Amino acid sequence: MKKVIVTGASGMVGKGVLLECLDHPEISEVLSVGRKPLGINHPKLKELIHTDFSEFDSVAENLRGYDACYHSMGVSATQHNEASYTKMTLDFTLALATTIYRLNPQSTFIYVSGAGTDSSEKGRQMWARVKGKTENKILALGFKQAFMFRPGAIIPLRGIEPSNKVYKFLVNNLTWLVKGLKRLAPNSIVNTTQIGLAMINATQKGYYKNIINPADILRLANSTT
């Protein structure tokens, strides 16, 4: 039985991951780390309310003894300049990852970045460079397993609604377009349930590469061996 940490559970991806973890028979405990209570009651769920994501030393003992961390917290690059976006993406993520590694070096760390992330850290798109640098820093820490999830278009299931107003409009009003794209490119679109199952299966069974694209998410979500 696995004990896992989930961040960003108030967002679309994080909530999807949280729900799959709560339902999964091989997971005994889920710790949600966030700035405010989720308003969810479940026997497996514990919550750690933490408002300063620039440091986790003050709550470190609450993070000890976990088998995996699914880091789904993120912000939109359109609302931040490069310095602010770097702080909230790179610095916050590394503050968490380094603390988790110090406490649980044999654990699995999964970071949700996005399709188009730039591993070279030299591309023209600011968000892609920052997320690429974040991925590279996590992979260099030395976790037993670390996976960088790069979903593209995501369909929210189980009553989850996107927090981004534009994305919410697209999902609610252009379902026909999403379904059409899914038929044309079946390996390019994933849903929140598949992301959650893929993370759990990658933790339990491993995977042959660290960068997880939509086709890999679908493969992992359907993995039974």
Summary of the structure (lengths in Angstrom):
residues: 225
radius of gyration: 16.6
end to end distance: 16.9
largest distance: 48.8
contacts: 720
relative contact order: 0.15
helix: 45%
strand: 18%
